[in-house]
Amino acid sequence: MAAPTATPTTAFPTTASPSVPPTTAITKNPWSAPSGAWPEIETTLILNALIGLALFAVFAAYAKRSNVYRVRATYRPRRVPDAIRDGLAGFADAARLSDDQVRKAVGTDAYCLLRFLRLWRDVATLGAAVAAVVVAPSCAPFFDELADASRGAGLMHLLSAGHEYVKADLVPKGAPVCNSGSMTVPIAEYCVLCALEARVRLRSLDGGMRAYPEWRPPFYEARPAASSYLHDELSGAQVLVIGAGCIGSAIVARLNAFGCGVEVARSTTTSEALDAMLERADVIIVACALTDSTRGLIDERRLALCKASASLVNVSRGPVVDETALFDALKGRRLAHAFLDVWWKYPASPEAPSPEPGDQKWRTLERDVLTMTPHASGWTREQDRRKSQQIATNLDNLARGAPLERVICVGTRT
């Protein structure tokens, strides 16, 4: 007896669904255009393309006219060289420097950016290129060589506020030299912090609390008025700020909120007036530029005028204060405290051995008379962004022929 034949099954039935009449057959793509519609669609596509090209042409004309292509200050808060390098990569032109010069510059400082940037004075007509060079403080030891390689540059922009190493007679004639003000805010805040610490002595109070397991608040002591926890106030204290530039002015603006008396020594202040200010000061903040006239400004004679209870803060440059005189005054307790963020000796490069910060053995002084920081008062995350923005703004102004910001001198080299 023959076995019954099995009816084959398929995943897709060959008969139409009951909802679809058998006579209805899908013979072509339902998305295809009806017969005769293609000329109309092609016309629409062509018209859209033409409109897009017209809009692009209008935007391009507007961009050239309004200088949209100029350098913009839109950088992420990263290291300044990286930010500028990325933001201005299209303008880079290092051909004017030899490989040895570039290698020497970059090897001197991990943050050193030594690149020539190409900018157009007239974006609309793409006129002659203008060269600019961005200089790190570590270029100071070979500034002569750098300036010689910068012949024809239209701008020299420093990454730092300090510019004691700049020589106008080596900078190309007519080329402005601009410095950076990105660290004004953090340095001013650092100085206010030091002034508060000098009066409140927070670190000393913390040390006293940690030193004795069985602690007692000062009002539990037999003689509270003679307690070792007794400290002073910034309010009512006399603060002397030496230097009336951007940093000095920012320091004064912040100190005024504390109710202290603030005096400012400017470049026009006489020697006799400065001496009198030093005699009155409870806190002395040195924030002037290093020049021939300020080198050694705070010497042994002037330190002897200060109160034994006074504190000194230096965010200027080390050589503004006589190193040996300051060291001896602190060691002999003829000055209460010094907060030093700038020094007399620096490493020659990131790879070079780190020297002592000066000729004296500063690390041998006790913490109660000396606070040491590694030239980091202005080194904040926020200042990187400001620095990039300031440099980009000046490059933008250079490209447009507009006045530059923070011009410290103009080159006179012929």
C-alpha positions in Angstrom: 0.0 0.0 0.0 1.5 3.2 -1.1 2.3 5.8 1.5 0.2 9.0 1.3 2.0 11.8 -0.4 2.8 14.8 1.9 1.7 18.2 0.8 4.8 20.4 0.6 4.8 23.6 2.8 6.5 26.8 2.0 7.3 29.9 4.1 5.6 32.2 1.7 2.3 30.9 0.3 1.9 31.0 -3.4 -1.7 32.0 -3.2 -2.8 35.5 -2.4 -4.1 36.5 1.0 -7.9 36.5 1.3 -7.7 40.3 1.8 -6.1 40.7 -1.6 -8.1 39.8 -4.6 -6.5 37.1 -6.7 -6.5 39.3 -9.7 -4.3 41.9 -8.0 -0.6 41.2 -8.7 2.3 43.4 -7.6 4.4 43.6 -10.7 6.7 46.5 -9.8 8.2 48.6 -7.0 5.4 50.5 -5.2 7.8 53.4 -4.7 8.5 53.8 -8.4 7.2 56.9 -10.0 4.2 56.7 -12.3 4.8 56.6 -16.0 5.8 59.9 -17.4 6.7 61.5 -14.0 10.5 61.3 -14.3 11.0 64.5 -16.2 9.1 66.4 -13.5 11.3 64.8 -10.7 14.5 65.5 -12.6 13.4 69.2 -13.0 12.8 69.4 -9.2 16.2 67.9 -8.4 18.0 70.3 -10.7 16.1 73.3 -9.3 17.0 72.2 -5.7 20.7 71.9 -6.7 20.7 75.3 -8.3 19.1 76.9 -5.2 21.7 75.2 -2.9 24.5 76.5 -5.1 23.0 80.0 -5.1 22.7 79.9 -1.3 26.3 78.7 -1.0 27.5 81.5 -3.2 25.7 84.1 -1.2 27.2 82.7 2.1 30.7 82.7 0.6 30.4 86.3 -0.6 29.1 87.3 2.9 31.9 85.4 4.6 34.6 87.2 2.6 32.9 90.5 3.1 32.4 90.1 6.8 35.8 88.5 7.4 34.2 85.3 8.8 37.4 83.4 7.9 39.5 85.3 10.3 41.0 83.5 13.3 38.4 82.9 16.1 39.0 82.4 19.8 37.1 79.1 20.1 39.6 76.7 21.8 39.1 74.0 24.3 40.8 74.4 27.7 43.9 72.4 26.9 47.6 73.2 26.9 48.1 76.5 25.2 50.4 75.2 22.4 48.0 72.3 21.6 45.0 74.7 21.5 46.7 77.2 19.3 48.3 74.5 17.1 44.9 72.9 16.5 42.9 76.1 16.1 45.4 77.6 13.7 46.7 74.5 11.9 45.6 75.9 8.6 47.8 79.0 9.0 51.0 77.2 10.2 54.2 77.9 8.3 57.4 76.8 10.0 59.5 77.1 6.9 61.2 80.3 8.1 62.9 78.4 10.9 65.5 75.8 10.5 65.0 72.3 12.0 67.7 73.0 14.6 66.0 76.2 15.7 62.6 74.6 16.1 64.1 71.6 17.9 66.0 73.8 20.2 62.9 75.9 21.0 60.7 72.9 21.7 63.3 71.1 23.6 63.7 74.0 26.0 60.2 73.9 27.3 57.5 71.3 27.0 55.0 74.1 26.6 57.0 76.1 24.1 55.3 76.9 20.8 57.5 78.3 18.2 55.6 78.4 14.9 55.0 81.1 12.3 51.4 81.6 11.5 50.1 82.8 8.1 47.3 85.4 8.2 45.7 87.4 5.5 45.3 91.2 5.9 42.5 91.3 3.3 40.5 88.1 3.4 38.3 89.2 0.5 41.2 89.5 -1.9 43.7 87.1 -0.1 46.4 89.7 0.0 50.0 89.3 1.2 50.6 87.0 4.2 51.7 88.4 7.5 54.0 86.4 9.7 53.6 86.2 13.5 55.5 84.2 16.1 54.3 83.0 19.5 57.1 82.9 22.1 57.3 80.9 25.4 59.2 82.3 28.4 61.8 79.5 28.0 62.9 81.2 24.7 64.6 83.9 26.8 68.1 82.3 26.8 68.2 82.5 23.0 66.0 85.4 22.3 68.6 87.0 20.1 68.6 84.0 17.8 64.8 83.8 17.8 64.5 87.5 17.0 67.1 87.1 14.2 64.9 84.3 12.7 61.8 86.4 13.0 62.8 89.0 10.3 59.7 90.2 8.6 57.3 89.1 11.3 54.3 91.3 11.8 53.8 90.4 15.5 55.6 88.8 18.3 53.2 87.5 21.0 54.4 86.2 24.4 52.8 83.4 26.3 53.7 85.1 29.6 53.1 88.4 31.3 56.8 88.8 32.1 58.9 90.3 29.3 62.2 91.2 30.9 64.1 89.2 28.2 62.5 91.1 25.3 64.9 93.4 23.4 63.0 95.9 21.2 66.2 96.6 19.2 66.3 93.0 18.0 62.6 92.8 17.1 61.8 93.6 13.4 61.1 97.3 13.0 57.4 98.2 13.5 56.5 94.8 14.8 54.6 95.0 18.0 55.4 92.8 21.0 52.4 91.7 23.1 52.3 89.9 26.4 49.6 87.7 27.9 47.3 88.7 30.8 45.7 85.3 31.2 47.3 84.8 34.7 46.1 88.0 36.3 43.2 86.5 38.1 44.9 83.5 39.6 48.0 85.4 40.7 45.8 88.0 42.3 43.8 85.3 44.2 47.1 83.7 45.2 48.3 87.0 46.7 45.1 87.5 48.6 45.4 83.9 50.0 48.9 84.7 51.2 47.8 87.9 52.8 45.0 86.0 54.6 47.4 83.3 55.7 49.9 85.9 57.0 47.3 87.3 59.3 45.0 84.3 60.1 47.7 81.6 60.2 45.4 78.8 59.2 48.3 76.4 58.7 49.6 77.1 62.3 46.1 76.6 63.7 45.8 73.3 61.9 49.2 72.2 63.2 48.3 73.0 66.7 45.1 71.0 66.5 46.9 68.0 65.2 49.8 68.1 67.6 47.9 67.5 70.8 45.4 64.5 71.2 43.8 66.2 74.2 43.0 69.5 72.6 41.6 72.6 74.3 40.0 75.6 72.6 41.7 78.8 73.5 38.8 80.1 75.7 39.4 77.0 78.0 43.0 78.1 78.7 44.0 79.8 81.9 45.2 82.8 80.0 43.1 82.9 76.7 44.7 86.3 75.7 48.1 84.6 75.6 47.0 81.5 73.7 49.2 80.1 71.0 46.1 80.1 68.8 45.8 83.9 68.9 46.1 85.4 65.5 45.4 88.6 63.6 42.9 89.9 61.0 43.4 91.1 57.5 40.7 93.8 58.2 42.5 96.9 59.4 45.9 95.6 58.4 48.2 97.7 56.2 49.1 96.1 52.9 51.6 97.4 50.4 51.4 96.4 46.8 54.5 97.1 44.8 53.5 97.4 41.1 50.4 99.0 39.6 50.1 97.0 36.4 47.3 94.5 35.6 48.2 92.1 38.3 48.9 94.8 40.9 45.5 96.4 40.2 43.7 93.1 40.4 45.3 92.5 43.8 44.2 95.9 45.1 40.6 95.4 43.8 40.3 92.1 45.8 42.0 93.4 49.0 39.6 96.4 49.2 36.8 93.9 50.0 38.6 92.9 53.2 38.6 96.4 54.8 42.4 96.6 55.0 44.4 99.7 54.2 46.1 99.4 50.8 49.0 101.4 49.5 50.4 101.1 46.0 54.0 101.8 45.0 54.2 102.8 41.3 57.1 103.4 39.0 56.7 107.1 39.9 56.9 106.5 43.6 60.0 108.1 45.1 62.6 106.1 47.0 61.7 108.0 50.2 58.0 107.3 49.8 58.6 103.6 49.3 60.7 103.4 52.4 57.9 105.0 54.4 55.4 102.6 53.0 57.6 99.6 53.9 57.8 100.8 57.5 54.0 100.9 57.8 53.2 97.6 56.0 52.0 94.5 57.7 52.0 92.6 54.4 54.2 93.5 51.4 53.2 92.1 48.0 55.8 92.4 45.2 54.1 92.4 41.8 56.1 94.7 39.6 58.0 93.9 36.4 61.7 93.1 36.5 63.6 95.9 34.9 67.0 97.5 35.5 65.3 99.9 38.0 63.5 97.2 40.0 66.3 94.6 40.1 67.4 94.4 43.8 64.6 96.9 44.7 64.0 95.1 48.1 67.5 95.0 49.4 69.0 94.6 52.8 68.5 98.2 53.8 64.8 98.1 52.9 64.2 94.8 54.5 65.6 96.3 57.7 62.9 99.0 57.5 60.1 96.4 57.7 58.4 95.3 60.8 59.5 92.0 62.4 55.9 91.0 62.2 55.5 91.8 58.5 55.2 89.2 55.7 56.5 89.4 52.2 54.8 87.9 49.1 56.8 87.8 45.8 55.0 87.0 42.5 57.2 89.3 40.4 60.6 87.8 39.6 63.2 86.5 42.1 65.9 89.2 41.4 63.5 92.0 42.4 64.3 91.0 46.0 67.9 90.5 47.2 68.2 86.8 47.8 70.9 86.8 50.5 69.3 89.7 52.4 65.8 88.0 52.4 67.3 84.6 53.4 69.2 86.1 56.4 66.1 88.2 57.5 64.0 85.0 57.6 66.6 82.9 59.3 67.2 85.6 61.9 63.5 86.0 62.4 63.7 89.7 61.5 60.8 89.1 59.1 57.8 87.0 60.1 57.2 85.1 56.9 57.8 85.0 53.1 55.6 83.5 50.4 57.8 82.9 47.4 56.4 81.8 44.0 59.3 83.1 41.9 63.0 82.3 42.2 66.5 83.1 41.3 67.5 79.9 39.5 65.4 77.7 37.2 66.0 74.4 35.4 67.5 75.0 31.9 65.0 72.6 30.3 62.5 69.8 31.2 65.3 67.3 30.9 68.0 69.2 32.8 68.8 68.5 36.4 66.7 70.7 38.7 69.0 73.1 40.6 68.4 74.8 43.9 66.0 77.7 43.4 68.8 80.1 44.4 72.2 80.3 45.9 70.8 79.9 49.4 69.6 76.7 51.0 65.9 77.7 51.0 64.6 74.3 51.8 66.4 74.4 55.2 64.2 77.2 56.5 61.2 76.2 58.7 57.7 76.2 57.3 56.7 78.8 59.9 58.9 81.4 58.1 58.8 80.3 54.5 56.1 79.1 52.1 57.5 77.8 48.7 55.6 77.3 45.5 57.1 76.4 42.1 56.2 79.5 40.0 52.6 78.1 39.9 50.5 80.9 41.3 49.0 81.6 37.9 48.9 78.0 36.6 45.2 77.2 36.5 43.0 75.3 34.1 41.0 78.5 33.3 44.1 80.6 32.3 44.9 78.2 29.4 41.6 79.1 27.8 42.1 82.8 28.4 45.6 82.7 27.0 44.5 81.0 23.8 41.6 83.5 23.4 43.9 86.5 24.0 46.4 85.4 21.5 43.7 84.5 18.9 42.1 87.9 19.4 45.4 89.7 18.7 46.0 87.5 15.7 42.5 88.3 14.5 43.1 92.0 15.1 46.4 91.7 13.1 44.6 90.1 10.2 42.0 92.9 10.2 44.5 95.7 10.7 42.8 96.6 14.1 44.7 97.8 17.2 46.4 95.1 19.2 45.9 94.5 22.9 48.6 94.5 25.6 51.4 96.0 23.4 54.5 96.3 25.6 56.9 97.6 22.9 57.4 98.0 19.2 60.5 96.6 17.4 63.1 99.0 16.2 65.5 96.7 14.3 66.1 97.8 10.8 
